[in-house]
Amino acid sequence: MPRFKIRVEQIRELGLLLIVLIVILFFGSQVNNFFSATAFQRIADSVMIIAIVAVGQTLVVLTRNIDLSVGSTVGLTAFVVGRQLATHPDLSPLLAIGLAAGIGLTLGFVNGLIVAYGRVPAIVATLGTLAVYRGMLFQYANNSNISTNQLPEWLVTLPQQTLLSIGSVNLSVLAGLALLIVIVFQWALTFLPAGRRLYAIGSDPETARTSGIPARRLTLMAFTGCGLLAGIGGFVYLAKIGTITSVAAQGLELQTVAAVVLGGVAIFGGSGRAVGTLLGAVLVGTLEYGLIRMHISEFWKQAAEGLAILLAVASDSILLAGLRDSLLNAQRRARLDASAPGGTPSGGTAKSTVEARS
């Protein structure tokens, strides 16, 4: 009979989907009109920004690194693009998006150079650039804000543009962009050689280097891609929020890390998928909206996100330890079968038994 192989990532994603459903049912029983189209729209608005930036974070985490500067990158990009649109309202949408992507790509490239070629630990390097990029935003803003009435009409109305309608629920163009990014990067990680090599680098960096994989160049590419998506996230943040201050997107780095690790991307690298990251973003966005509607303080919201990260990392460690023990036991049994009298009779029996169970 045909055998169906279920990968570890798929098991994590199925478990996360179950958790998302439980969380939705919980908030539905505690919050009035939680199942309304308005609530869905607000959760989707929150999820799309987290998801876009978290997909970029996924690229970095797959290589056993982390980018803590994404919140500052999003804030700086949103403010710079907003200022340019306020000063030059005739700037075309494509140029505005290109400017946002270029800013993010440049900042991500700087992070990648420091980590990959400067050999500075990623957590130290991006903690430093988090402060540097935020300082650049404070300097550029000079105690001023970008308000909605300064922005061109096409940008203000962009979040209301509908891509698809199902009953009373509308999928906006920006939410569609987030879904497209998830699909494209999931495909790239699955089928492109560079995407598969990111997994190899995260699984065993030393072996990857000795095998001829350009680990430093691919790590640079991962950080650059993360910056690019953070720049696009900055454009979406500007379109959705409208009013941008010097503290814009502060704390977004915690939400993206939470989405990544909750989505099943191993914090130790080498495992995870963009689809799982999307589910993690849905969980984070749902928790945020539900806790706001329950009038929970900002402190407890951040505490909940931190606790979720700790639980995800702990469960990931336990799962990896279990898989490692299973692999060692399988190798030990294979050696015993190979040394058994008459060749590998016990191995053949075991194989027959497994096939019979299938």
NORPE-V684194 format. One record per residue. N is the residue number from 1. PSI is psi in whole degrees, 0 to 359 (none if undefined). Layout:
N&PSI, N&PSI
This chain:
1&152, 2&145, 3&138, 4&116, 5&126, 6&122, 7&161, 8&320, 9&321, 10&324, 11&316, 12&316, 13&322, 14&318, 15&320, 16&321, 17&320, 18&319, 19&319, 20&315, 21&319, 22&316, 23&318, 24&316, 25&322, 26&308, 27&328, 28&330, 29&346, 30&337, 31&131, 32&137, 33&31, 34&333, 35&18, 36&164, 37&327, 38&317, 39&318, 40&317, 41&318, 42&322, 43&317, 44&322, 45&320, 46&319, 47&321, 48&323, 49&314, 50&316, 51&316, 52&312, 53&325, 54&330, 55&319, 56&319, 57&326, 58&317, 59&319, 60&315, 61&328, 62&334, 63&15, 64&31, 65&183, 66&147, 67&104, 68&1, 69&3, 70&325, 71&316, 72&323, 73&316, 74&314, 75&315, 76&317, 77&314, 78&318, 79&315, 80&313, 81&319, 82&318, 83&318, 84&321, 85&325, 86&324, 87&323, 88&78, 89&343, 90&4, 91&131, 92&152, 93&320, 94&321, 95&322, 96&315, 97&319, 98&321, 99&315, 100&314, 101&321, 102&319, 103&311, 104&317, 105&317, 106&315, 107&322, 108&323, 109&320, 110&315, 111&315, 112&320, 113&316, 114&317, 115&309, 116&317, 117&333, 118&347, 119&36, 120&133, 121&136, 122&320, 123&327, 124&315, 125&312, 126&337, 127&323, 128&314, 129&334, 130&312, 131&321, 132&312, 133&323, 134&322, 135&321, 136&322, 137&315, 138&318, 139&316, 140&320, 141&321, 142&49, 143&21, 144&164, 145&163, 146&123, 147&162, 148&322, 149&351, 150&345, 151&153, 152&156, 153&322, 154&328, 155&322, 156&322, 157&353, 158&317, 159&339, 160&353, 161&127, 162&132, 163&322, 164&139, 165&130, 166&99, 167&234, 168&2, 169&129, 170&137, 171&115, 172&165, 173&320, 174&322, 175&323, 176&323, 177&317, 178&316, 179&320, 180&318, 181&317, 182&314, 183&314, 184&315, 185&331, 186&317, 187&316, 188&317, 189&331, 190&320, 191&335, 192&141, 193&319, 194&322, 195&316, 196&328, 197&335, 198&321, 199&319, 200&319, 201&316, 202&326, 203&315, 204&90, 205&320, 206&315, 207&321, 208&318, 209&315, 210&341, 211&359, 212&6, 213&128, 214&79, 215&316, 216&319, 217&320, 218&326, 219&319, 220&318, 221&319, 222&315, 223&322, 224&317, 225&322, 226&316, 227&319, 228&312, 229&328, 230&324, 231&315, 232&321, 233&326, 234&320, 235&315, 236&321, 237&316, 238&314, 239&322, 240&316, 241&316, 242&303, 243&115, 244&129, 245&180, 246&351, 247&18, 248&136, 249&18, 250&129, 251&353, 252&331, 253&323, 254&320, 255&321, 256&320, 257&319, 258&316, 259&320, 260&308, 261&325, 262&331, 263&3, 264&7, 265&119, 266&126, 267&343, 268&5, 269&163, 270&359, 271&140, 272&165, 273&155, 274&328, 275&319, 276&321, 277&321, 278&316, 279&321, 280&320, 281&322, 282&318, 283&315, 284&315, 285&321, 286&317, 287&316, 288&312, 289&316, 290&319, 291&326, 292&315, 293&335, 294&5, 295&39, 296&140, 297&160, 298&325, 299&313, 300&332, 301&314, 302&324, 303&321, 304&319, 305&318, 306&318, 307&320, 308&319, 309&314, 310&316, 311&320, 312&316, 313&319, 314&315, 315&326, 316&319, 317&317, 318&318, 319&316, 320&320, 321&319, 322&317, 323&321, 324&317, 325&320, 326&320, 327&317, 328&319, 329&320, 330&319, 331&322, 332&317, 333&322, 334&320, 335&320, 336&321, 337&321, 338&331, 339&1, 340&151, 341&140, 342&19, 343&243, 344&53, 345&320, 346&325, 347&318, 348&320, 349&316, 350&319, 351&318, 352&320, 353&316, 354&317, 355&324, 356&321, 357&327, 358&none
